[in-house]
Amino acid sequence: MNKHLQAWVRLNLAEGMGISRKLELLRMLKTPEAIFEMDRKDWDGLGLKPAQAESLLSEDKLRESAEIIRMSEKKGIRIIPMDDEEYPELLRYIQDPPLVLYVKGVIPKGLGLGIVGSRKATGYGMNTAFRLASELAEEGFIIVSGMARGIDTAAHTGALHAGGQTMAVLGCGPDQAYPPENRGLMDRIARNGAVISEYPPGVKPQTYHFPVRNRVISGICIGVLVVEAGQKSGSLITAQAALEQGREVFAIPGNINHHTSMGTNRLIREGAKLVLSIQDILEEIPWSLSALPVYRKSSAPGTEPLSREESLILQTLRAEDLYHDQIAERTGVPRHVLFAALLQLEIRGLVRKDLTGRYAIVSDR
Amino acid sequence: MFSRVSTCGLTGLDGHLIEVETDISNGIPAFDIVGLAETSVKEARERVRAAIKNSGFKFPDQRITINLAPADIRKDGTDFDLPIAIGILVAAKIIPEESVRGYFISGELALDGSVRSVPGMLCKAIAANELHYSKMMIPAQNLPEVSVVKGIEYFPVNSLKEAVDHFSGEAAIRPAELLEVSGKSAIPSGLDYSDVRGQRHAKRALEVAASGGHNVLLIGSPGSGKTMLARRLPTILPDLSFEESLEITKIYSVAGMLPPHTSLISERPFRAPHHTMSAASLVGGGRIPKPGEVSLAHHGVLFLDELPEFGRSTLDILRQPMEDGFVCIARINSTITYPCRFMLVSAANPCKCGYYGDPVKPCTCSPREAERYLSRLSGPLMDRIDIQIQVPTLQYRDLESSKPEETSAEIRKRVNRARAIQKERYRDLNIFCNAMLTGAMVREYCKVDEEGTRVMRSAFDKLKLSARAHDRILKVARTIADLEESPVIRAPHIAEAIQYRSLDRSFMSWNSD
């Protein structure tokens, strides 16, 4: 068994001390193996409490680390410690980086951009996240998100749709599909990027994992785009973490009357960059993007010209998501034409009808 | 001392002759009723004894045996009180035997000797007519409902004394003048679609539903007006024929639910049972089965609010009756059939708390709950619901709109026309509206033009509609074409029909590619 890897895992498992304390130990002793190979008597010089030293050196933890490594191998999960070349570069420099990442797939090299938002997203949010994620992926960004329901799912799907790379940071072991309906998505992310977690395989999702996980999402990225967030959304924690880590925070504005956009609108008021198109993101990125690989453009949704009514409807939907009745009233398109026009727009992938019956723009021509 | 009096028993909606045989003989005073009498019939002993005494007659201090023939059919209900009392008085020689011949007698007795109304009198009158009885003595309160059955002389009575006086010739009652058949609805009417502001899309969908007899699911937040829309559906359904009215009235008569002074129900019923209702009250049940909600909604609307809250087993029971148009309730000694050809209108919140996607009120469900809520509805039931639409929450501004709203009468004109077209088209078949088309009939009668076929095909490819939606869309499109009096289904009809299949779209398909 790889001694070096096991030492990392074992150090990671130690309880009673924070990541910064462990990093301090590493700074003093250079390698994790050195910590465990030290003489017992030299321990006093490190200033550890007895309980901390106990947990660090306990036999249980040794066995546990061996078990984790064995499990990971069996499940095809790779363990990437901080000193590995594959470890995301930007993540190393945050205050409390995960010592070890459990990875399914291969962590792609390049600039990460986080796209996060509400799990209970509206059609507007889902469509925006999907479209911007695919456009940014086409520009060569790695789309990083949390694989949760709602915006996260739309962001990953958008990146995959554009043939781009994407990373999911989980709040559970990378062998756990959570939410379960995203199992298929998880496999596709692993094939086109990586599913990563600081939790070893077998760890179930816990509510307190997710806020901790959010710092990793922002830590990997140069910036975080919040697409849709209510007042108490977890994506606001990600935005906060991004600020603390010195990352850019972007936000999509929303209807001020909708509680679903309250969080993002507040972010904008507090100084987050308002995003209308990916240009608003690109111009904030200091790095040269020309070196990054550009992925194939997806085919444009339908090239036939729109009818007068269809353009009128698109025009009207630009302002907000609308019900059938509201579209009829605002455009004045007669009923039998409206049904056909809406169906055409839907078929061509330009608008989408959500569960509440509202029509929303997916892609603007 | 023996007597025989004719009365009527009911099995479901069918009446049959029952003879009340009374024997009075010497012996220890006793009063027994035999012939598979249920508790409510056995209790007639006490009512009859008191009623006879309190009407001023002497109750015989002898051994009285009553047999209800045929003795192998179970008898239930209180309508044997009056014939039993008359039977005893005939056997006691207070009433001359020949005077009761040719009479059908039915009614419940109060202890003071007054006669109370009983359920199912309409069905009994129909049975009497079929059995060629020409005279019926009935409770006066039941007179309105029997007035549609001509050819019988009705002798309405208010008390046992009146009945006895009539038979003994002391004060003969003249046969009742039959009331003009006056229709009366089973529900308080006065509802109209012009009461509903806005909601053009939903109203149009309901117009289509009414025209083709399609079942409907309305999805929307609490307060969006789902119930208001559903409640007005009977006002745009086609006018009832006399036969349909009679069928409805029979069911209500048997259920004892006819409104007072009603001879014929002429408006389509609207039934809205609560979701805590038992399976037996939905399809009908009881030891002597009574009609359930599905039958009370016969030729009308069965409204199931909060559809996902209904127990799965309750909803699954609905499937067979919806398919067949009748319910069959089997009991050890009889099988009772009640008709139940109703339109199902169901309503559901988009999620458990009801506010999923509401712009103002936050939804408190977890995303998982929200997504699971509607998918809980059983597939086979959803297969029988042709139209699924969302009902938007109205903002105050929309309520203010001053545009005049269409009245139900205007909408019903169009519905009647579309129904007439269907009736004509299906005259050789056993069906009368598009919703009843079977798979093979859909292929024969739902011809789509070229453009429409193209739209249909691309919609299926791009919108990932489920395969089972295909025939439903064609049926609804057929109805829309009928509303426009178009013999072929054209592209706009298909487009509209697809918009009424809201749940087929894979909203949750973000994670599947």
Chai-1 contact restraints between the chains, C-beta under 6 A:
chainA,res_idxA,chainB,res_idxB,connection_type,confidence,min_distance_angstrom,max_distance_angstrom,comment,restraint_id
A,R119,B,P367,contact,1.0,0.0,6.0,A-B,restraint_1
A,K120,B,P367,contact,1.0,0.0,6.0,A-B,restraint_2
A,R149,B,P367,contact,1.0,0.0,6.0,A-B,restraint_3
A,T153,B,W510,contact,1.0,0.0,6.0,A-B,restraint_4
A,T153,B,N511,contact,1.0,0.0,6.0,A-B,restraint_5
A,A154,B,W510,contact,1.0,0.0,6.0,A-B,restraint_6
A,T157,B,W510,contact,1.0,0.0,6.0,A-B,restraint_7
A,E181,B,N511,contact,1.0,0.0,6.0,A-B,restraint_8
A,N182,B,N511,contact,1.0,0.0,6.0,A-B,restraint_9
A,L185,B,N511,contact,1.0,0.0,6.0,A-B,restraint_10
A,H258,B,P359,contact,1.0,0.0,6.0,A-B,restraint_11
A,H259,B,P362,contact,1.0,0.0,6.0,A-B,restraint_12
A,Y323,B,P392,contact,1.0,0.0,6.0,A-B,restraint_13
A,H324,B,H201,contact,1.0,0.0,6.0,A-B,restraint_14
A,D325,B,R200,contact,1.0,0.0,6.0,A-B,restraint_15
A,D325,B,H201,contact,1.0,0.0,6.0,A-B,restraint_16
A,H336,B,P492,contact,1.0,0.0,6.0,A-B,restraint_17
A,F339,B,A495,contact,1.0,0.0,6.0,A-B,restraint_18
A,F339,B,E496,contact,1.0,0.0,6.0,A-B,restraint_19
A,F339,B,Q499,contact,1.0,0.0,6.0,A-B,restraint_20
A,A340,B,P492,contact,1.0,0.0,6.0,A-B,restraint_21
A,A340,B,A495,contact,1.0,0.0,6.0,A-B,restraint_22
A,L343,B,A495,contact,1.0,0.0,6.0,A-B,restraint_23
A,L343,B,I498,contact,1.0,0.0,6.0,A-B,restraint_24
A,I347,B,S458,contact,1.0,0.0,6.0,A-B,restraint_25
A,I347,B,A459,contact,1.0,0.0,6.0,A-B,restraint_26
A,I347,B,K462,contact,1.0,0.0,6.0,A-B,restraint_27
A,L355,B,P350,contact,1.0,0.0,6.0,A-B,restraint_28
A,L355,B,F507,contact,1.0,0.0,6.0,A-B,restraint_29
A,T356,B,P350,contact,1.0,0.0,6.0,A-B,restraint_30
A,T356,B,G357,contact,1.0,0.0,6.0,A-B,restraint_31
A,G357,B,Q390,contact,1.0,0.0,6.0,A-B,restraint_32
